[in-house]
Amino acid sequence: MELAQLSDRAMQVHAAFAAAATRRGARAWTREEVMQGFVGDVGDLMKLVMARAGARPIADVEAKLAHELSDCFWSILVLARLYQVDLEGEFLRTMAGLEAAQAAPPPA
């Protein structure tokens, strides 16, 4: 699946969450609330990374790590769309800049 298709799928799920909130009498999350959720997911991801490194016991750590990485990726895709960021284009520009910085001679 291409990044644009993944982004479309992430937004479909985002829309489904918004519709479910409306049915419950709540409102859809704002961009800032999506970001707050992402920060929570990153915290969960850190705990799983620590577990994977042997620093804490968590059952089924491999499956949970994969799931949390997917949650974080979903948040990034949704946030990029909500903030109208061309994630694919920006990623390619950023990688090119990083590669160019690595290829540059060290400062004298």
Residue, then its C-alpha position, 0 to 999 in steps of 0.5 A: m500500500e502506498l503512503a497516500q493510501l495509508s493516509d486515506r485509511a487513517m483518515q477513514v478511521h479518524a472519521a469513524f471515531a468522530a462519528a462514534a463520538t457524535r453518536r455518544g453525544a460528544r464531539a470529535w477530537t481537535r487536532e490538539e487532542v489527537m496530538q495529546g493522544f499521540v503523546g500518550d501512545v509514545g509513552d506507551l511505546m517507550k514502556l514497550v521498548m524498555a520491556r523489549a530491552g529487558a528493563r521491565p516485564i510485559a507479556d506479549v511484548e513483540a505484538k504490543l510493540a508492533h501494535e503501538l508502533s502502528d498506533c503512533f504511525w496512525s497519529i502521524l498520518v492523521l496529524a499530517r493530514l489535519y495540518q495539511v502537511d505533504l508528509e511524503g514530500e517532506f519525508l523525502r526532502t528531510m531524508a535528502g537533507l540528512e544524506a547531504a549533511q552526511a556527505a558534506p566534509p567535516p568543518a575545519 
